[in-house]
Structure formats: structure tokens, C-alpha cells
Amino acid sequence: KVKILAGICAAGNSARMGFDKLSTPPSLHSPDTLLTRSVSAAHGQDVLVALPPETHRYYHGRRALLRPHDPFVLVEQVDEGLSATLKCLARGAREGAYDGLAVMMADMPFVTGAHLETLVLLFETFNGTRIVRAHCPNGREGYPVIFPAAILPEFEDLTGDEGVRILVERHGSKRVEMPSDAPCWHVNTTEDWQQM
């Protein structure tokens, strides 16, 4: 069985929302939050949550949502964009000698453990040598994305808001089509928030 680290990107500024979308419950009827949902979706794998630094205004709200045993890493260069978060997660996977890193976004409320499990099974089929990525029925690329250990050093070259796309273009990926749009649905705007 391959050893996967589920890395959750939760260090962002929620800039388009004006409030911390990750630690605010979406409704009175739904006490869970985007961050707790993403941690639940990683169930069954080792988890590493990337949080903003302690000086960040959203740090304490997000930190309080993690269970005592949930490992986290602080992204000190969070203002450099998503690349800083991805570097921290890739380093964590390398230090832990994992076979792969599953990159997950904390603002995707409908990604579940079943999505991740499907990807992990395919990753195992290729003996941990290929990038495996969730796709939506309309063909759009989504998350999670699992990267083999051999590719993780290349995360150090990412800059600014560069995400995983460059690495996927460089190495290609095995697509896993999911039955719904969950892997492509981010909460980015207040309209998304209301839909959720």
C-alpha cells in the first residue's frame, strides 16, 4: 500500500470574501466549516494542513478548528501566493518519506473521502509513478491531485500564485472522471457561499 500525505491548502487570505470563509460555518444548520470538511475528506490518509502564520488575522480561527492530533505547518511566505503553500506541503511529504502528496483545497466543500480514495487506488495501480487528477464530467480539471514523490522537488521552483497546473502540463496526468462537479467547485465569492 502506498503512503500518501493529504496536504490541505488552508493558508489563503479569502480576499474575495471579506471574511474568513474557511472558519465560518456556512449556515446555522451546518455547524461544520470548509476547513473541517476538507480535513474530513482526507480521512484514512495522513493529513498536513497548511495554515497562515500566527501573525495572520485568520490564523487563530483556523487553528481552533483543527483537532489536537491534526498536524499543521505554517506558511510564513503566505503573501507570495499559492506556490508558498504548495512548497510547504511538498516539503512535509518529502520529510515524511511519503510515496505521494495529495493536494487538496480547503474551499471545496463537496470533495469527499470517496473522491480521494478513488484517486489513491489509481495512484497505487501505477505504483506511485504518475500524477493522478480528479476531473469533472465536463472535462475540467479539479482536485484532489496526487503527485508522486519523484516530482515533489520540482515544487520548489513554483512562484507567485502558480499552482499545480505547470507540473501537470510538464508530466501529464492520469484523469479520473468523477460523477459530479464536486472536484471543480470552489467557494470563491459570496454567491458561491450562498449556493453552498
C-alpha positions, 0 to 999 in steps of 0.5 A: 500500500502506498503512503500518501500525505493529504496536504490541505491548502488552508493558508489563503487570505479569502480576499474575495470574501471579506471574511474568513470563509474557511472558519465560518460555518456556512449556515446555522444548520451546518455547524461544520466549516470548509476547513473541517470538511476538507480535513474530513475528506482526507480521512484514512490518509495522513493529513498536513494542513497548511495554515497562515502564520500566527501573525495572520488575522485568520490564523487563530480561527483556523487553528481552533478548528483543527483537532489536537492530533491534526498536524499543521505547518505554517506558511510564513511566505503566505503573501507570495501566493499559492506556490508558498503553500504548495512548497510547504506541503511538498516539503512535509511529504518529502520529510515524511518519506511519503510515496505521494502528496495529495493536494487538496483545497480547503474551499471545496466543500463537496470533495469527499473521502470517496473522491480521494480514495478513488484517486489513491487506488489509481495512484497505487495501480501505477505504483506511485509513478504518475500524477493522478487528477480528479476531473469533472464530467465536463472535462475540467480539471479539479482536485484532489491531485496526487503527485508522486514523490519523484516530482515533489522537488520540482515544487520548489521552483513554483512562484507567485500564485502558480499552482499545480497546473505547470507540473501537470502540463510538464508530466501529464496526468492520469484523469479520473472522471468523477460523477459530479462537479464536486472536484471543480467547485470552489467557494470563491465569492459570496454567491458561491457561499450562498449556493453552498 
